[in-house]
Every structure is written in structure tokens, then in C-alpha cells.
Amino acid sequence: MERKKILAISGSTRSESVNLHILNAISDMYSEEADWTIYQAIDTLPHFNPDLDRAPLPETVSTFRNLIAASDAVLICTPEYVFSLPGSLKNAIEWLVSTTLFTDKPAALITASSSGVKAMEALNLIMQTVGVSLGNTGTLLIQAPKTKITREGIITDPITLSQIRALAEDLLKRISGSNQ
Ligand SMILES: Cc1cc2nc3c(=O)[nH]c(=O)nc-3n(C[C@H](O)[C@H](O)[C@H](O)COP(=O)(O)O)c2cc1C
């Protein structure tokens, strides 16, 4: 059977991002179970404008859409900015609203931020609106992540590690055996 593909989208554009560290840690832990692509390029997408949402699409948008189309599942890991999603992540999702690429796509959402409560709520609502399938263990809020994950990306807090494992394993279980 063909190996499953998971697209992991970082909502942070920082090179030393804790959210990026989490995605890298998950892809390392489960590299045998799936092929992971870490998408770190939301800041290369142009500002969404419905006038541009037609052929020929901006190249970065086509690439992003193709990556989602080719993936069996999507994992988003994001910080909270000013009590909501970072604008770049919201912009990236807006480029998908006119498509059905997220419809029934198995997904998992992590918010890793000082507080993160509002971003988690917003992301949940947005992703359910665009039609992803979240399953039972599809969301996780990691508060004060810098006290739980080192600068080298090691998850030192055992509860956080087990929560991350549960979310990743649930996502992998949901796509195992599917023929997407
Ligand atoms: C512009 C800006 C706004 C922020 N606003 C919030 C906020 O509203 N709530 C929160 O929990 N953290 C907020 N933070 C803190 C970040 O979410 C936190 O530093 C997070 O760990 C950054 O994630 P990263 O390391 O993946 O970039 C903000 C940070 C920045 C730069």
C-alpha cells in the first residue's frame, strides 16, 4: 500500500518557532508511519484577493493547493497572535475557501502559545467551516509551550508529550486503511 502523506503547516513564520519544533518532533517520532511534509511558507502566499482567485493562480498558491490535494491529512500547529490566528495562517486558509480541498480531509490542530485559548477557538471554528474532519482527539492546546519544549525542540513535559502522541496517533489511525 502507498505510504500516507501528511502535510504539517506551521502557523508561525519564525525560524526558531516552538510550533515548528513541535511539527518537527512529531514528524521525527512518526517517520515510519507516514511521509511528512513540513510547510513553512505561509508568508510566501500573496494577500488573498478574490480577484486573484482564478487561473492563472499565483504560483505559491498553486503549490500550496497541490500539497493539500496530495496529502491524506493535514496537521496545523500555530501560535496565537493578538487573541486570534496569526494573519498569515488566516490568509493561507482564505486561499482554500473557494476549493473543496479541505472537505472531509482528516485534520488535527495544535495551538502552542502563552495562552492560545482564543486562537484555538478560532482555528477550530474556521477549520470546521471549511469542512475538515477532526475526529475525537483532533485538537490540542499547549499553553506556555516554552516551559515544556526546549530550544532544541525536545518535548520535556511528559503530559505534553503524551497529549501530542495521542493526537498524532489518532490522526494516523484515521488515515490508515483509507484510500484517499
Ligand atoms: C505579535 C504577537 C502577538 C502575540 N499575541 C499573543 C496572544 O494574543 N496570546 C498568546 O497566548 N500569545 C501571544 N503572543 C505570544 C506568542 O504566541 C508566543 O510567543 C508563541 O510561543 C510564539 O510561537 P512560535 O514560537 O511558534 O513563534 C504573541 C506574539 C506576537 C509576536
The ligand as an SDF file (V2000), in Angstrom:
LIG
                    3D

 31 33  0  0  0  0  0  0  0  0999 V2000
    2.5500   39.9170   17.5400 C   0  0  0  0  0  0  0  0  0  0  0  0
    2.3950   38.9170   18.6470 C   0  0  0  0  0  0  0  0  0  0  0  0
    1.1950   38.8080   19.3080 C   0  0  0  0  0  0  0  0  0  0  0  0
    1.0130   37.8400   20.3070 C   0  0  0  0  0  0  0  0  0  0  0  0
   -0.1970   37.7260   20.9020 N   0  0  0  0  0  0  0  0  0  0  0  0
   -0.4210   36.6770   21.7290 C   0  0  0  0  0  0  0  0  0  0  0  0
   -1.7330   36.4260   22.2390 C   0  0  0  0  0  0  0  0  0  0  0  0
   -2.6880   37.1370   21.9940 O   0  0  0  0  0  0  0  0  0  0  0  0
   -1.8860   35.3310   23.0270 N   0  0  0  0  0  0  0  0  0  0  0  0
   -0.8580   34.4860   23.3390 C   0  0  0  0  0  0  0  0  0  0  0  0
   -1.0720   33.4810   24.0050 O   0  0  0  0  0  0  0  0  0  0  0  0
    0.3900   34.7350   22.8950 N   0  0  0  0  0  0  0  0  0  0  0  0
    0.6240   35.8080   22.1040 C   0  0  0  0  0  0  0  0  0  0  0  0
    1.8820   36.0240   21.6030 N   0  0  0  0  0  0  0  0  0  0  0  0
    2.9730   35.1750   22.0660 C   0  0  0  0  0  0  0  0  0  0  0  0
    3.2000   34.0090   21.1060 C   0  0  0  0  0  0  0  0  0  0  0  0
    2.0260   33.3190   20.8140 O   0  0  0  0  0  0  0  0  0  0  0  0
    4.1890   33.0500   21.7200 C   0  0  0  0  0  0  0  0  0  0  0  0
    5.4070   33.7210   21.8510 O   0  0  0  0  0  0  0  0  0  0  0  0
    4.3650   31.7870   20.8990 C   0  0  0  0  0  0  0  0  0  0  0  0
    5.1250   30.8630   21.6110 O   0  0  0  0  0  0  0  0  0  0  0  0
    5.0710   32.0540   19.5970 C   0  0  0  0  0  0  0  0  0  0  0  0
    5.0580   30.8770   18.8480 O   0  0  0  0  0  0  0  0  0  0  0  0
    6.3080   30.4760   17.9530 P   0  0  0  0  0  0  0  0  0  0  0  0
    7.4610   30.2340   18.9020 O   0  0  0  0  0  0  0  0  0  0  0  0
    5.8720   29.2100   17.2800 O   0  0  0  0  0  0  0  0  0  0  0  0
    6.5860   31.5970   17.0010 O   0  0  0  0  0  0  0  0  0  0  0  0
    2.0950   36.9940   20.6530 C   0  0  0  0  0  0  0  0  0  0  0  0
    3.3230   37.1360   19.9950 C   0  0  0  0  0  0  0  0  0  0  0  0
    3.4830   38.0740   18.9960 C   0  0  0  0  0  0  0  0  0  0  0  0
    4.7980   38.1770   18.2640 C   0  0  0  0  0  0  0  0  0  0  0  0
  1  2  1  0
  2  3  1  0
  2 30  2  0
  3  4  2  0
  4  5  1  0
  4 28  1  0
  5  6  2  0
  6  7  1  0
  6 13  1  0
  7  8  2  0
  7  9  1  0
  9 10  1  0
 10 11  2  0
 10 12  1  0
 12 13  2  0
 13 14  1  0
 14 15  1  0
 14 28  1  0
 15 16  1  0
 16 17  1  0
 16 18  1  0
 18 19  1  0
 18 20  1  0
 20 21  1  0
 20 22  1  0
 22 23  1  0
 23 24  1  0
 24 25  2  0
 24 26  1  0
 24 27  1  0
 28 29  2  0
 29 30  1  0
 30 31  1  0
M  END
$$$$
